[in-house]
Amino acid sequence: MVKSIMLELLDLYKLYQVIAFRKIGYSIKSIKELLIQKDHANIFKIAEQKIQDQIAELVKIKHSIQEIIQAQTNTSLNKIYFCEKENRFLKKIPANF
C-alpha cells in the first residue's frame, strides 16, 4: 500500500512536470526526452531565462504601443506640425526629374 501511494505521488509529480514543460512551450516529444534526464533544475533555469527575455521584449512592445497611442491622442490628423531638426541631410533632386 505504501509503495502504491509513493508511485501515485511520483506519477503526480511527473504529471506536474509535464504540465510545466508544456506551459513553457516544450513539445511532447521533447518532454519525453527531458523526463529521462535526472536534473530538471537546469532545464527550468534555461526556461526561466527564455521567459524573462520574452517578458523584456513584450515590455518594449508595450512601451512602443503606449507611445503610438499617446502620439495619436495628442496629434490631430487634420493639422500640420513642424519640428525643428539640427541636422538635415537631403539628397539632391536629379535634374531630369
PyMOL commands that set and color helices and strands:
alter all, ss='L'
color gray80, all
select helices_A, chain A and resi 2-24+28-36+41-74
alter helices_A, ss='H'
color red, helices_A
deselect
rebuild
show_as cartoon
